C-alpha cells in the first residue's frame, strides 16, 4: 500500500491499495479511525484512481468532518475506563492507579501515554480472560488462547482452532459491552457462523445482549479517537 495526499483544504491522506478482486475504483472512509483507502482494480493506473478521488473530494471531506476528534492522551486528558470517564493526573509512586475518578500516573509526563496504554492492556487482558473463562464454562467448550490487538476492523474474532482475539480498547467501553464481545466470540466455539443458532447461543450466554451490541455499533468508533503517543 502507498500513501498519497489529495490536495485541498484540508489535504486528505489517501492509502492506495491494489486488490485482485476489485472490479472498480472505490473509496472507503474507516468509521473507526478516519483512514481513507483508495482501492484499485488490477491494471488501473494510479493517475486515474487519483483523478477519481479528486472528483469525490467534497464527499470525502464531509465524511471526515463527521469523524470524532482525535484525543492525544496526556496528563490532564479525560479517558474512559469501563465506561467511566476518568481524569489523568501525574502522581508520585509507581505505575498507574485508579482512585476516585482519577488515573494517577507516575514518572515523567512524556511517558504517561505509554504507561496508560500498558495499564489498559493489562486490565483488558484480566477482564477479557475472566469473561471468556466464564462463558466458555457455561458453553462447555474450551478455547486455546487469548490474544490482544489494537484492531481497526473488528472487536474480536475466534479461529477454527479455538483462539480468541480481542481489541484491548474494549476496556474503555462499559463493562457489559466488553462482556458482550466475549460472549459473541466464545459462542463461535460452538457455531463458526452468524446463523440463528449462533445468535441463540449468544442469547443463552448473555441474555439482553441487544443493548451492549447497539452501544458498540453507535459508540465503538469513538474508542479509537484516543491516541497513546502512536
C-alpha positions as a Python dict, from the first residue, in 0.01 Angstrom:
ca = {
    (1, 'X'): (0, 0, 0),
    (2, 'X'): (119, 353, -80),
    (3, 'X'): (25, 687, 74),
    (4, 'X'): (-75, 989, -134),
    (5, 'X'): (-206, 1333, -45),
    (6, 'X'): (-519, 1470, -205),
    (7, 'X'): (-460, 1848, -220),
    (8, 'X'): (-718, 2095, -94),
    (9, 'X'): (-837, 2247, 231),
    (10, 'X'): (-764, 2044, 430),
    (11, 'X'): (-540, 1797, 244),
    (12, 'X'): (-658, 1436, 268),
    (13, 'X'): (-419, 1146, 313),
    (14, 'X'): (-507, 851, 91),
    (15, 'X'): (-389, 493, 130),
    (16, 'X'): (-372, 331, -215),
    (17, 'X'): (-444, -40, -219),
    (18, 'X'): (-446, -275, -516),
    (19, 'X'): (-690, -565, -499),
    (20, 'X'): (-706, -851, -748),
    (21, 'X'): (-1074, -893, -658),
    (22, 'X'): (-1176, -531, -713),
    (23, 'X'): (-1387, -463, -1021),
    (24, 'X'): (-1386, -85, -996),
    (25, 'X'): (-1213, 202, -819),
    (26, 'X'): (-1359, 259, -473),
    (27, 'X'): (-1311, 490, -175),
    (28, 'X'): (-1369, 389, 187),
    (29, 'X'): (-1353, 605, 499),
    (30, 'X'): (-1298, 395, 810),
    (31, 'X'): (-1559, 459, 1077),
    (32, 'X'): (-1300, 360, 1338),
    (33, 'X'): (-1011, 595, 1266),
    (34, 'X'): (-1100, 802, 958),
    (35, 'X'): (-842, 632, 738),
    (36, 'X'): (-921, 684, 368),
    (37, 'X'): (-848, 384, 146),
    (38, 'X'): (-849, 415, -233),
    (39, 'X'): (-878, 67, -386),
    (40, 'X'): (-764, -1, -743),
    (41, 'X'): (-853, -298, -962),
    (42, 'X'): (-565, -470, -1148),
    (43, 'X'): (-428, -270, -1438),
    (44, 'X'): (-580, 67, -1339),
    (45, 'X'): (-311, 338, -1331),
    (46, 'X'): (-266, 542, -1013),
    (47, 'X'): (-330, 862, -1207),
    (48, 'X'): (-682, 750, -1295),
    (49, 'X'): (-754, 647, -934),
    (50, 'X'): (-629, 982, -800),
    (51, 'X'): (-849, 1164, -1052),
    (52, 'X'): (-1145, 962, -920),
    (53, 'X'): (-1057, 1060, -564),
    (54, 'X'): (-1033, 1425, -669),
    (55, 'X'): (-1387, 1408, -810),
    (56, 'X'): (-1505, 1276, -472),
    (57, 'X'): (-1311, 1532, -267),
    (58, 'X'): (-1618, 1715, -133),
    (59, 'X'): (-1781, 1386, -30),
    (60, 'X'): (-1460, 1273, 138),
    (61, 'X'): (-1428, 1588, 347),
    (62, 'X'): (-1793, 1566, 454),
    (63, 'X'): (-1732, 1210, 572),
    (64, 'X'): (-1416, 1309, 755),
    (65, 'X'): (-1591, 1601, 925),
    (66, 'X'): (-1826, 1350, 1085),
    (67, 'X'): (-1538, 1162, 1247),
    (68, 'X'): (-1486, 1209, 1622),
    (69, 'X'): (-1200, 1443, 1710),
    (70, 'X'): (-869, 1274, 1791),
    (71, 'X'): (-758, 1294, 2154),
    (72, 'X'): (-385, 1276, 2227),
    (73, 'X'): (-370, 1115, 2569),
    (74, 'X'): (-158, 1311, 2817),
    (75, 'X'): (-165, 1447, 3169),
    (76, 'X'): (-499, 1627, 3204),
    (77, 'X'): (-685, 1409, 2949),
    (78, 'X'): (-1025, 1267, 3032),
    (79, 'X'): (-1020, 895, 2947),
    (80, 'X'): (-1297, 635, 2973),
    (81, 'X'): (-1226, 318, 3169),
    (82, 'X'): (-1504, 57, 3177),
    (83, 'X'): (-1738, 330, 3058),
    (84, 'X'): (-1648, 572, 3339),
    (85, 'X'): (-1473, 898, 3246),
    (86, 'X'): (-1156, 950, 3449),
    (87, 'X'): (-908, 1237, 3466),
    (88, 'X'): (-541, 1160, 3401),
    (89, 'X'): (-317, 1321, 3665),
    (90, 'X'): (54, 1300, 3738),
    (91, 'X'): (143, 1144, 4071),
    (92, 'X'): (428, 1011, 4278),
    (93, 'X'): (480, 644, 4344),
    (94, 'X'): (496, 368, 4088),
    (95, 'X'): (289, 267, 3788),
    (96, 'X'): (-72, 369, 3725),
    (97, 'X'): (-355, 351, 3975),
    (98, 'X'): (-724, 445, 3969),
    (99, 'X'): (-864, 643, 4260),
    (100, 'X'): (-1200, 824, 4284),
    (101, 'X'): (-1236, 927, 3923),
    (102, 'X'): (-864, 983, 3870),
    (103, 'X'): (-599, 791, 3682),
    (104, 'X'): (-278, 863, 3869),
    (105, 'X'): (33, 813, 3656),
    (106, 'X'): (385, 814, 3797),
    (107, 'X'): (704, 907, 3615),
    (108, 'X'): (784, 1181, 3362),
    (109, 'X'): (483, 1334, 3189),
    (110, 'X'): (605, 1234, 2842),
    (111, 'X'): (589, 865, 2941),
    (112, 'X'): (227, 887, 3059),
    (113, 'X'): (67, 776, 2727),
    (114, 'X'): (275, 458, 2705),
    (115, 'X'): (222, 381, 3073),
    (116, 'X'): (-154, 425, 3040),
    (117, 'X'): (-170, 207, 2730),
    (118, 'X'): (21, -71, 2907),
    (119, 'X'): (-205, -40, 3212),
    (120, 'X'): (-519, -54, 2999),
    (121, 'X'): (-392, -359, 2809),
    (122, 'X'): (-320, -543, 3133),
    (123, 'X'): (-661, -453, 3271),
    (124, 'X'): (-823, -560, 2942),
    (125, 'X'): (-647, -897, 2944),
    (126, 'X'): (-763, -968, 3300),
    (127, 'X'): (-1124, -873, 3229),
    (128, 'X'): (-1143, -1049, 2893),
    (129, 'X'): (-985, -1365, 3032),
    (130, 'X'): (-1235, -1367, 3319),
    (131, 'X'): (-1532, -1315, 3085),
    (132, 'X'): (-1404, -1571, 2834),
    (133, 'X'): (-1350, -1830, 3109),
    (134, 'X'): (-1700, -1769, 3244),
    (135, 'X'): (-1874, -1800, 2908),
    (136, 'X'): (-1662, -2094, 2792),
    (137, 'X'): (-1751, -2282, 3112),
    (138, 'X'): (-2120, -2207, 3058),
    (139, 'X'): (-2093, -2330, 2699),
    (140, 'X'): (-1892, -2637, 2788),
    (141, 'X'): (-1623, -2554, 2531),
    (142, 'X'): (-1256, -2469, 2576),
    (143, 'X'): (-1059, -2200, 2396),
    (144, 'X'): (-687, -2234, 2327),
    (145, 'X'): (-551, -1884, 2384),
    (146, 'X'): (-637, -1515, 2411),
    (147, 'X'): (-459, -1252, 2201),
    (148, 'X'): (-498, -876, 2240),
    (149, 'X'): (-453, -638, 1948),
    (150, 'X'): (-539, -281, 1855),
    (151, 'X'): (-763, -388, 1567),
    (152, 'X'): (-935, -135, 1344),
    (153, 'X'): (-1177, -361, 1160),
    (154, 'X'): (-1322, -580, 1434),
    (155, 'X'): (-1359, -600, 1811),
    (156, 'X'): (-1291, -970, 1835),
    (157, 'X'): (-1254, -1294, 1645),
    (158, 'X'): (-1241, -1670, 1700),
    (159, 'X'): (-1026, -1907, 1496),
    (160, 'X'): (-1117, -2260, 1395),
    (161, 'X'): (-859, -2384, 1647),
    (162, 'X'): (-1027, -2202, 1935),
    (163, 'X'): (-804, -1895, 1955),
    (164, 'X'): (-979, -1579, 2076),
    (165, 'X'): (-864, -1233, 1970),
    (166, 'X'): (-991, -909, 2121),
    (167, 'X'): (-925, -538, 2088),
    (168, 'X'): (-775, -413, 2411),
    (169, 'X'): (-973, -89, 2364),
    (170, 'X'): (-1281, -276, 2486),
    (171, 'X'): (-1161, -197, 2839),
    (172, 'X'): (-1265, 164, 2774),
    (173, 'X'): (-1624, 61, 2692),
    (174, 'X'): (-1891, -10, 2955),
    (175, 'X'): (-1841, -346, 3127),
    (176, 'X'): (-2145, -507, 2965),
    (177, 'X'): (-2010, -416, 2619),
    (178, 'X'): (-1684, -600, 2690),
    (179, 'X'): (-1889, -893, 2821),
    (180, 'X'): (-2100, -896, 2505),
    (181, 'X'): (-1795, -919, 2278),
    (182, 'X'): (-1655, -1202, 2492),
    (183, 'X'): (-1989, -1388, 2476),
    (184, 'X'): (-2003, -1331, 2100),
    (185, 'X'): (-1658, -1474, 2036),
    (186, 'X'): (-1697, -1766, 2280),
    (187, 'X'): (-2025, -1855, 2105),
    (188, 'X'): (-1818, -1909, 1790),
    (189, 'X'): (-1652, -2203, 1964),
    (190, 'X'): (-1982, -2384, 1907),
    (191, 'X'): (-2108, -2204, 1594),
    (192, 'X'): (-1850, -2074, 1347),
    (193, 'X'): (-2106, -1861, 1165),
    (194, 'X'): (-2371, -1596, 1231),
    (195, 'X'): (-2669, -1826, 1188),
    (196, 'X'): (-2984, -1817, 1405),
    (197, 'X'): (-2825, -2098, 1608),
    (198, 'X'): (-2523, -1875, 1674),
    (199, 'X'): (-2734, -1583, 1796),
    (200, 'X'): (-2939, -1819, 2010),
    (201, 'X'): (-2612, -1931, 2171),
    (202, 'X'): (-2510, -1570, 2237),
    (203, 'X'): (-2853, -1512, 2393),
    (204, 'X'): (-2812, -1809, 2626),
    (205, 'X'): (-2469, -1690, 2734),
    (206, 'X'): (-2572, -1327, 2776),
    (207, 'X'): (-2946, -1258, 2789),
    (208, 'X'): (-3021, -899, 2686),
    (209, 'X'): (-2714, -863, 2465),
    (210, 'X'): (-2900, -631, 2225),
    (211, 'X'): (-2830, -317, 2431),
    (212, 'X'): (-2449, -355, 2454),
    (213, 'X'): (-2437, -466, 2091),
    (214, 'X'): (-2620, -146, 1993),
    (215, 'X'): (-2386, 64, 2212),
    (216, 'X'): (-2088, -81, 2027),
    (217, 'X'): (-2237, -7, 1686),
    (218, 'X'): (-2323, 351, 1783),
    (219, 'X'): (-2027, 443, 2002),
    (220, 'X'): (-1746, 197, 1935),
    (221, 'X'): (-1571, 416, 1679),
    (222, 'X'): (-1520, 678, 1949),
    (223, 'X'): (-1287, 444, 2140),
    (224, 'X'): (-1038, 477, 1854),
    (225, 'X'): (-1015, 854, 1888),
    (226, 'X'): (-770, 819, 2179),
    (227, 'X'): (-405, 817, 2074),
    (228, 'X'): (-134, 699, 2312),
    (229, 'X'): (167, 861, 2150),
    (230, 'X'): (138, 638, 1842),
}
